Amino acid sequence: MIAPRQLLRIGSFFCLLGGLMASDTDTLKEAALETLWQVLKNEQGWPKVHAAEALIDCGYAAEIRNFCDAFSPETANSGFPLIGYYRVRARCGSDLHERALWLDHLKRRALDFESPLQVLAIESLAKLQAPLIEEERLKVREFIRTASHENALFGWWLLASNDTPKAQDAVREALAVKEVKSQSRAALVLRMLNSRDSRVLEQLLQTIKEEPPESLAIPHLIAAAACLDRDPARLATWQARLEEIFLSENPASAYQAAQALMKLTLLISPKSLRLRLAHPQPDIRIGTAWLILKSRGLLCDHGS
């Protein structure tokens, strides 16, 4: 039997260890937050958009709104792609009225068949789950009829987010198309829709089985399957595969894996995470920082 004094010492040890672990986690989260702000201020193009979206998701909508107020979206000095700027402004809008104003900017380009920004605008509206009126739905259907197969998936995504019958089925069926861009985009859309249709997971599992391991679609398919699979028996397998993808050198794949890992318990060591925060590819830094800030838990490796 352990003496009371020994129990007190053991308890004190674990309290101290818990405090150290919490301190390490706080330090890592501070580094992640600083990384996102650095990318936002110093990078150009879509990484700037992704950093802003990560910060909004982590509770900094007002700060991003103030940051964007310093720029005119049409001027080159903003560093934002025009569609990306509109998307960020819609995400961080202070109320529904402000959000609607920025969604209207996106809709004008999304429904303009002469606009070179149409595809990007359709994609952004889908990501924002923008509501559509019937006339707008009809124009999105026209876009789907005239767009390439992979671009049409953005249109189906937008319709699916508006509860349009058969829209999600069209995305699911695209998984069977033996083309990397279509499969990757379909997997992304189904993950973002958070589909509960059992046929979606079945098709994802079948496509993963049929695709060669080196296929560039595999990371996107695995990220989607891991997020949609409710079978606890497969959780460890998905976790391991996602962590391997996350630590890869492909920025797009690593970013998708980071998004999926946010739904799981993070088991990657802080040492590895710190290295990823210093990666030369901005989207890898963003994905890592976002993952750290949104993770359900962090492992600690003192002295690393």
C-alpha positions as CSV (number, residue, x, y, z in Angstrom):
1,M,0.0,0.0,0.0
2,I,1.3,3.4,-0.9
3,A,1.9,5.8,2.0
4,P,0.0,9.1,2.1
5,R,3.2,11.1,1.8
6,Q,4.2,9.0,-1.3
7,L,0.7,9.6,-2.8
8,L,1.2,13.4,-2.2
9,R,4.5,13.3,-4.0
10,I,3.1,11.3,-7.0
11,G,0.1,13.7,-7.2
12,S,2.5,16.7,-7.1
13,F,4.6,15.2,-9.9
14,F,1.6,14.7,-12.2
15,C,0.3,18.2,-11.4
16,L,3.7,19.6,-12.3
17,L,3.8,17.4,-15.5
18,G,0.4,18.6,-16.5
19,G,1.4,22.2,-16.0
20,L,4.5,21.7,-18.2
21,M,2.4,20.0,-20.9
22,A,-0.1,22.8,-20.8
23,S,2.8,25.4,-21.1
24,D,4.3,23.6,-24.1
25,T,0.9,23.4,-25.8
26,D,0.4,27.2,-25.2
27,T,3.8,28.0,-26.7
28,L,3.1,25.9,-29.8
29,K,-0.3,27.5,-30.2
30,E,1.3,31.0,-29.9
31,A,3.8,30.0,-32.6
32,A,0.9,28.8,-34.8
33,L,-1.0,32.0,-34.4
34,E,2.1,34.1,-35.2
35,T,2.6,32.0,-38.3
36,L,-0.8,32.7,-39.6
37,W,-0.4,36.5,-39.1
38,Q,3.0,36.4,-40.8
39,V,1.5,34.6,-43.9
40,L,-1.4,37.0,-44.0
41,K,0.9,40.1,-43.9
42,N,3.8,38.9,-46.0
43,E,2.4,36.4,-48.6
44,Q,0.5,37.2,-51.9
45,G,-2.3,35.4,-53.6
46,W,-4.3,32.5,-52.3
47,P,-2.1,31.7,-49.3
48,K,-3.1,35.1,-48.0
49,V,-6.7,34.1,-48.4
50,H,-6.2,30.8,-46.7
51,A,-4.4,32.4,-43.7
52,A,-7.2,34.9,-43.3
53,E,-9.8,32.1,-43.4
54,A,-7.9,30.2,-40.8
55,L,-7.7,33.2,-38.5
56,I,-11.5,33.8,-39.0
57,D,-12.2,30.2,-38.0
58,C,-10.0,30.7,-34.9
59,G,-12.0,33.7,-33.7
60,Y,-10.3,36.7,-35.3
61,A,-13.1,37.8,-37.7
62,A,-13.0,41.4,-36.4
63,E,-9.3,41.7,-36.7
64,I,-9.4,40.3,-40.3
65,R,-12.2,42.8,-41.1
66,N,-10.0,45.7,-39.9
67,F,-7.0,44.3,-41.9
68,C,-9.1,44.2,-45.1
69,D,-10.5,47.6,-44.6
70,A,-7.0,49.0,-45.3
71,F,-7.2,47.8,-48.9
72,S,-9.3,48.3,-52.0
73,P,-9.9,44.9,-53.5
74,E,-9.4,46.2,-57.1
75,T,-5.9,47.5,-56.4
76,A,-2.8,45.4,-56.7
77,N,-1.4,46.4,-53.4
78,S,-4.0,44.3,-51.4
79,G,-2.1,41.1,-52.2
80,F,-5.5,39.3,-52.3
81,P,-6.9,37.7,-55.5
82,L,-10.2,39.6,-56.1
83,I,-12.4,36.6,-55.6
84,G,-10.4,35.6,-52.5
85,Y,-10.9,39.1,-51.1
86,Y,-14.7,38.9,-51.6
87,R,-14.7,35.5,-50.0
88,V,-12.8,36.6,-46.9
89,R,-15.0,39.7,-46.5
90,A,-18.1,37.5,-46.7
91,R,-16.7,35.2,-44.0
92,C,-15.8,37.9,-41.6
93,G,-18.9,40.1,-42.2
94,S,-20.1,41.7,-38.9
95,D,-23.8,40.7,-39.7
96,L,-26.0,39.1,-42.3
97,H,-26.4,42.3,-44.2
98,E,-22.7,42.8,-44.6
99,R,-22.2,39.2,-45.6
100,A,-24.9,39.5,-48.2
101,L,-23.2,42.6,-49.8
102,W,-20.0,40.6,-50.4
103,L,-21.9,37.5,-51.6
104,D,-23.5,39.8,-54.2
105,H,-20.0,40.7,-55.5
106,L,-19.3,37.0,-55.9
107,K,-22.6,36.3,-57.5
108,R,-22.2,39.0,-60.2
109,R,-19.0,37.2,-61.3
110,A,-20.3,33.7,-60.8
111,L,-23.3,34.3,-63.0
112,D,-21.4,36.2,-65.7
113,F,-20.5,33.8,-68.4
114,E,-18.1,36.2,-69.9
115,S,-16.1,36.6,-66.7
116,P,-12.7,34.9,-66.5
117,L,-13.3,34.7,-62.7
118,Q,-16.6,32.7,-63.0
119,V,-15.2,29.3,-61.9
120,L,-13.4,30.8,-58.9
121,A,-16.6,32.7,-57.9
122,I,-18.8,29.6,-58.2
123,E,-16.3,27.7,-56.0
124,S,-16.2,30.5,-53.4
125,L,-20.0,30.7,-53.3
126,A,-20.1,26.9,-52.7
127,K,-17.6,27.1,-49.9
128,L,-19.6,29.9,-48.3
129,Q,-22.9,27.9,-48.7
130,A,-24.4,31.0,-50.3
131,P,-28.2,30.9,-50.7
132,L,-29.6,31.0,-54.2
133,I,-32.9,32.2,-55.6
134,E,-34.5,30.2,-58.4
135,E,-33.2,32.4,-61.2
136,E,-29.6,31.9,-59.8
137,R,-30.1,28.2,-59.6
138,L,-31.0,28.1,-63.2
139,K,-27.9,30.0,-64.2
140,V,-25.7,27.6,-62.1
141,R,-27.3,24.7,-64.0
142,E,-26.4,26.4,-67.2
143,F,-22.8,26.8,-65.9
144,I,-22.7,23.0,-65.2
145,R,-23.9,22.2,-68.7
146,T,-21.1,24.3,-70.3
147,A,-18.2,23.8,-67.9
148,S,-15.6,21.1,-67.9
149,H,-16.4,18.0,-65.8
150,E,-14.1,19.0,-62.9
151,N,-15.3,22.6,-62.9
152,A,-19.0,21.5,-63.1
153,L,-18.5,19.9,-59.7
154,F,-18.2,23.4,-58.2
155,G,-21.7,24.1,-59.6
156,W,-23.1,20.8,-58.2
157,W,-21.5,21.7,-54.8
158,L,-23.2,25.0,-54.8
159,L,-26.6,23.4,-55.7
160,A,-26.1,20.7,-53.1
161,S,-25.4,23.3,-50.4
162,N,-28.8,24.7,-51.4
163,D,-30.5,21.3,-50.9
164,T,-31.0,20.7,-54.6
165,P,-32.2,17.1,-55.3
166,K,-29.7,14.9,-57.1
167,A,-26.9,17.4,-56.8
168,Q,-24.9,15.4,-54.3
169,D,-25.5,12.2,-56.4
170,A,-23.8,13.9,-59.3
171,V,-20.7,14.6,-57.1
172,R,-20.7,11.1,-55.8
173,E,-20.8,9.6,-59.3
174,A,-17.8,11.7,-60.3
175,L,-15.7,9.5,-58.0
176,A,-15.9,6.8,-60.6
177,V,-14.5,9.0,-63.3
178,K,-10.9,7.8,-63.9
179,E,-9.4,11.3,-63.9
180,V,-7.4,12.8,-61.1
181,K,-8.8,16.3,-61.0
182,S,-12.4,15.1,-61.1
183,Q,-11.8,12.5,-58.3
184,S,-9.9,14.9,-56.2
185,R,-12.5,17.7,-56.5
186,A,-15.4,15.3,-55.9
187,A,-13.7,14.0,-52.7
188,L,-13.2,17.6,-51.5
189,V,-16.8,18.5,-52.2
190,L,-18.2,15.4,-50.4
191,R,-16.0,16.1,-47.4
192,M,-17.1,19.7,-47.2
193,L,-20.8,18.7,-47.6
194,N,-20.2,16.3,-44.7
195,S,-22.4,13.7,-46.4
196,R,-24.3,11.2,-44.4
197,D,-25.3,9.1,-47.4
198,S,-23.9,5.6,-47.0
199,R,-23.4,5.4,-50.7
200,V,-20.8,8.2,-50.6
201,L,-18.6,6.4,-48.1
202,E,-19.0,3.1,-50.1
203,Q,-17.9,4.8,-53.3
204,L,-15.0,6.5,-51.6
205,L,-13.7,3.2,-50.1
206,Q,-14.1,1.5,-53.5
207,T,-12.3,4.3,-55.3
208,I,-9.4,4.2,-52.8
209,K,-9.2,0.4,-53.3
210,E,-9.1,0.8,-57.1
211,E,-6.7,3.7,-57.4
212,P,-2.9,3.1,-57.4
213,P,-1.2,4.3,-54.2
214,E,0.8,6.9,-56.1
215,S,-2.3,8.6,-57.6
216,L,-2.5,12.3,-56.7
217,A,-6.2,11.7,-56.0
218,I,-5.5,9.4,-53.1
219,P,-4.8,12.1,-50.4
220,H,-8.1,13.8,-51.2
221,L,-10.0,10.5,-51.2
222,I,-8.5,9.5,-47.9
223,A,-9.2,12.9,-46.3
224,A,-12.9,12.6,-47.3
225,A,-13.3,9.0,-46.2
226,A,-11.6,9.7,-42.9
227,C,-14.1,12.5,-42.1
228,L,-17.2,10.6,-43.3
229,D,-16.4,7.2,-41.9
230,R,-18.3,6.5,-38.6
231,D,-16.7,3.0,-38.0
232,P,-14.4,3.3,-35.0
233,A,-12.6,0.1,-36.2
234,R,-11.1,2.1,-39.1
235,L,-10.2,5.2,-37.1
236,A,-6.6,4.2,-36.4
237,T,-6.0,3.4,-40.0
238,W,-7.3,6.7,-41.2
239,Q,-5.3,8.5,-38.6
240,A,-2.1,6.9,-39.7
241,R,-2.6,7.5,-43.4
242,L,-3.6,11.1,-42.8
243,E,-0.6,11.8,-40.7
244,E,1.7,10.4,-43.4
245,I,0.0,12.6,-46.0
246,F,0.2,15.6,-43.7
247,L,4.0,15.2,-43.3
248,S,4.5,14.9,-47.1
249,E,6.1,17.5,-49.3
250,N,3.0,18.1,-51.5
251,P,1.4,21.3,-50.3
252,A,-2.1,20.6,-51.6
253,S,-2.1,17.1,-50.1
254,A,-0.7,18.2,-46.8
255,Y,-3.3,21.0,-46.6
256,Q,-6.2,18.6,-47.2
257,A,-4.8,16.2,-44.6
258,A,-4.5,18.9,-42.1
259,Q,-8.2,19.8,-42.7
260,A,-9.2,16.3,-42.1
261,L,-7.0,15.8,-39.0
262,M,-8.8,18.7,-37.3
263,K,-11.7,16.2,-36.7
264,L,-9.4,13.7,-35.0
265,T,-7.1,13.7,-32.0
266,L,-3.7,15.1,-33.1
267,L,-1.0,12.5,-32.4
268,I,1.9,14.2,-34.3
269,S,4.7,15.3,-32.0
270,P,5.2,19.0,-31.3
271,K,8.8,18.7,-32.7
272,S,7.4,17.7,-36.1
273,L,4.7,20.4,-35.9
274,R,7.3,23.0,-35.2
275,L,9.3,21.9,-38.2
276,R,6.2,22.2,-40.4
277,L,5.5,25.7,-39.1
278,A,8.9,26.7,-40.6
279,H,8.3,24.9,-44.0
280,P,9.0,27.1,-47.1
281,Q,5.6,26.3,-48.6
282,P,3.1,28.8,-47.2
283,D,0.1,26.4,-47.5
284,I,1.9,23.8,-45.4
285,R,2.6,26.4,-42.8
286,I,-1.0,27.5,-42.8
287,G,-2.4,24.0,-42.7
288,T,-0.1,23.1,-39.8
289,A,-0.9,26.3,-37.8
290,W,-4.7,25.9,-38.4
291,L,-4.4,22.2,-37.3
292,I,-2.6,23.1,-34.1
293,L,-5.1,25.8,-33.2
294,K,-8.2,23.7,-33.9
295,S,-6.9,20.3,-32.7
296,R,-8.7,18.3,-30.0
297,G,-5.4,17.5,-28.3
298,L,-1.6,17.7,-28.6
299,L,1.2,15.4,-27.6
300,C,4.1,16.9,-25.7
301,D,7.8,16.1,-26.1
302,H,9.6,18.3,-23.6
303,G,13.0,19.6,-24.7
304,S,12.2,19.3,-28.4
